[in-house]
Every structure is written in C-alpha cells, then in structure tokens.
Amino acid sequence: MADLPKSDIADASLAGAGKLRIEWAERSMPVLRQIRERFEKERPFEGIRIAACMHVTTETANLMRALQAGGAELHLCASNPLSTQDDSAAALVHEYGVAVYARNGVDRDGYYAHINAALDCQPHLVFDDGCDLVNVLHTSRRELLDGVRGGCEETTTGVIRLRQMAKDGALAFPMVAVNDTDTKHMFDNRYGTGQSTIDAIFRATNTLIAGKTFVVAGYGYCGKGVAARAQGMGASVVVTEIDPTKALDATMQGFRVLPMAEAAAIGDVFVTVTGNRDVLRREHFEAMKDGAIFANSGHFDIEVDIKALDELAVEKRSKIRHQTDEYVMADGRRLLLLAEGRLVNLGAAEGHPAAVMDMSFADQALTAEWLSRSSDSLSPGVIEVPQEIDQSVARLKLAAMGVAIDVLTPEQEHYLSSWDHGS
Ligand SMILES: NC(=O)c1ccc[n+]([C@@H]2O[C@H](COP(=O)([O-])OP(=O)(O)OC[C@H]3O[C@@H](n4cnc5c(N)ncnc54)[C@H](O)[C@@H]3O)[C@@H](O)[C@H]2O)c1
C-alpha cells in the first residue's frame, strides 16, 4: 500500500493473519456485505471523517470496510484495552488503509492517548461503544465539538451515560442509540453475549459447566442470554436481580432467584452483566467456595470489586492460565478471576460471533448513512434509530438465512388499522 495511514499498533507483521480472519468473519456477515456493495456505488460518506471508538475485532474491521467503501475517512481506536485483536488492527492499517490506534493490553494513559489520536482527525461523525470518546470530546477536546454533526452509540452502558449527559444539558450533538434497536439488543446482547461469555469461560478455565451452580447477576438482555446458555449446558442457574419484574421473569423462566449474599456461598461460576458497580464485593468473596470462578461481561471493569479482592488475598497468582488470575484467601480458599474483571467475552475469547455482529453493524452502517443525511434537522440529545432501519436489517438477515415470512392480506391490514370490529 502506497500511503499508510497514521497509526499506533502492536505488530505490523500480523497483517496477513488478520486479513484472513477478517475475511473469515465476512463470510458470516452477508447483510453488512450487501450494504458495503451499495455504499461502494453510492458513496454516502464522501468527504466525511469518522472517529470510532470500538472493540478492534474482525467484525469491526468489516464495519470499517463498509464505511470506507462509502467514502469515509476513518480513525479507529479501541473501546477496551483487552479486546483489541492486534492482527485485526494490523490488517486494517496495512491491508485496508484505515488509521488505527489500538494495542492489546495498553494501560489507562495509552487508552486515552489512542482516543485523543482518533479525535485529532476532527471528526464529522463519531462511533462510540461505552461513551468514552464522547466523554473526552465534551471534557478535554471541546474545541472539536462544533465540527461534530452526530454519532452512534453501540452499547447499553453508553446509552445510559448519554441519557444522563442529555438530561444535564451537556450533550452537544445528536447521538443515536443504536444499542436500542431490536435487531441489536435482542440478538447481540442476548445471543452474542450468551454464547461468547460461556466460550470465554471455557477458554480461560476449561471447566465443566454441567452439574455446576452458575450464578448470573443481572437478568437483562445479556443476562437472559448467559443464563439460557448455561442452563442448556446442564448448569443449575441462579439469577440475582434488583428489579422485581426482571426477577419475576427469571423465576417463571425456571431459574432460582436469590440475593447475591446467598448465591455467593453456593455458586461455582459467577457472571456479572448488570452495567452496575460492585456487584461482587468483599462480603461475597468472604462467602465464596474454594475454586469459585468469576467473570464480568458488563461493559466496564467495575462490576467485580477488584480492590477488595486484592485487599483480602494473601497471595495473587497471575495468569495461572490464559486470562485466569488466582487470589488465595487467608483461609486457603482460591478464587479465580477471569480477564481481570473486564468484558470476559472479549478479553478471554473473540467476542460475539460475526453472524450476530452482522446485524449490529448493519444497524451502525445504515444509521450513520441516515445521520450523515439528516444531522442538520436533528437536535442535540439521544435519538432513536428510525424503525425502517431496524426492520430492513431484520428483513435482510432473514433473506440471507433463507427464511421467508407471511405478508398481511389487504383484509388483515384493514382489520389491524380499524376499531369498529367487535366480538
Ligand atoms: N459482553 C458484551 O459483549 C456486551 C454486549 C452488550 C452489552 N454489554 C453490557 O452488558 C451490560 C448489561 O447490558 P444489558 O443490555 O443486559 O442491560 P439491561 O439493562 O437489559 O440489563 C441489566 C440488568 O442488570 C440489573 N441490575 C442492575 N444492578 C444490579 C445489581 N446490583 N444486581 C443484580 N442485577 C442488577 C438490572 O435490573 C437489569 O435487569 C451493560 O454494561 C452493557 O453495556 C456487554
């Protein structure tokens, strides 16, 4: 490639391997591929600079390819220091000409330096996954705010932060809550997190799930997916919740619902997916069994109180296996923390399967196209994705899977839009 973009990546020699894996992911992303092919012809992002803070994975690489085909100039940084796939980053730079600032395992300063490097492009549009880039824009890089027309947010935690910013009158441009589309959270959060979280626990520990007591903290979209998969593998699943309706739902789904104070003593494997902090803390570590395994699949590394764990442990044995740290308690119990309490499915496995990210990233690509056309008419705040985009992604995915559905007859359409028929 003649002109390499600016970048900060770990190892350029991984580009070939990364390209192979990006192409492998693309095979399971037919919807995004179709969008890329259309973007290539229509060039909706001609002259538009995009700063994206996302997990640097093979699936994100395919989203970048679609946006690039549409004419965008891209600057990508990582939304989590552990999820960066160094081979994908290398391929993006050296095979596809995308500017990438991401190295697996960078420290906090490196993480924020990469966000700032992406923002240096003076973006017109931003993509965020967790709201860190938008936060930096509104705090230390305010001089760039005027140039930003809008952006998209990928995950639940980011949308919560954005809504809070909007409520405080702090959000300076429209941000579209891509997470809230049905074709994102009903599939990515549920089936993606469900499968990949279990996959990560296997890779990190090779533990047998069958017959174990598996505790899932949080029965939202992600929690439902993790609980269902663990149950399907023969675990006895316990759910902890703070929301009465979600707790009722879990109970009627056949799961045992307990406060964490009770669940802590009986669990063999724990997964937190709440988007909240200190869900596993000192009193829970004190009650856990020898050999208890725990992992977080919520967005930030705040769900497990690692400080308390460090304080309680008399010894820490780091990386006794891939992404498994052992904390030895004063009474000899050994507690096993996976992926340092960060998103386990991205830290200890490869994140969601490409087939599910196909839909999330089709939502992202189509929303960005809509945003680039409509941003002038939108006010600052958190905006919903237009329903037509959500529906069109579902239709394209069904078509790609070879699934046909019924269409309303004219009589049915009339019936559903009228009110005069009684019994
Ligand atoms: N691992 C991944 O790849 C991935 C994918 C999508 C979303 N996420 C993240 O996972 C988290 C959850 O997302 P979601 O879409 O399931 O959100 P959600 O809002 O649907 O569910 C969260 C649930 O946690 C419950 N909760 C809150 N505090 C709790 C506590 N102290 N104890 C027990 N339950 C508690 C809430 O009542 C809610 O039911 C977010 O941080 C989101 O950003 C991760």
The ligand as an ORCA input file, in Angstrom:
! r2SCAN-3c Opt
* xyz 0 1
  N     -20.192     -8.545     26.882
  C     -20.668     -7.960     25.799
  O     -20.222     -8.184     24.694
  C     -21.812     -6.996     25.936
  C     -22.749     -6.856     24.902
  C     -23.819     -5.988     25.076
  C     -23.924     -5.251     26.257
  N     -22.963     -5.384     27.229
  C     -23.017     -4.673     28.511
  O     -23.619     -5.541     29.467
  C     -24.283     -4.757     30.468
  C     -25.743     -5.197     30.545
  O     -26.383     -4.927     29.306
  P     -27.923     -5.332     29.058
  O     -28.232     -4.918     27.661
  O     -28.174     -6.711     29.516
  O     -28.621     -4.281     30.076
  P     -30.056     -4.398     30.744
  O     -30.363     -3.042     31.247
  O     -31.014     -5.073     29.802
  O     -29.818     -5.405     31.975
  C     -29.090     -5.111     33.124
  C     -29.802     -5.790     34.289
  O     -28.990     -5.734     35.466
  C     -29.831     -5.499     36.590
  N     -29.041     -4.957     37.687
  C     -28.576     -3.694     37.910
  N     -27.872     -3.626     39.051
  C     -27.869     -4.882     39.588
  C     -27.322     -5.452     40.748
  N     -26.618     -4.725     41.630
  N     -27.512     -6.783     40.963
  C     -28.230     -7.540     40.105
  N     -28.792     -7.043     38.968
  C     -28.609     -5.728     38.718
  C     -30.890     -4.541     36.045
  O     -32.060     -4.561     36.848
  C     -31.142     -5.113     34.642
  O     -32.171     -6.084     34.618
  C     -24.081     -3.304     30.056
  O     -22.934     -2.804     30.695
  C     -23.832     -3.416     28.550
  O     -23.150     -2.282     28.051
  C     -21.939     -6.264     27.112
*
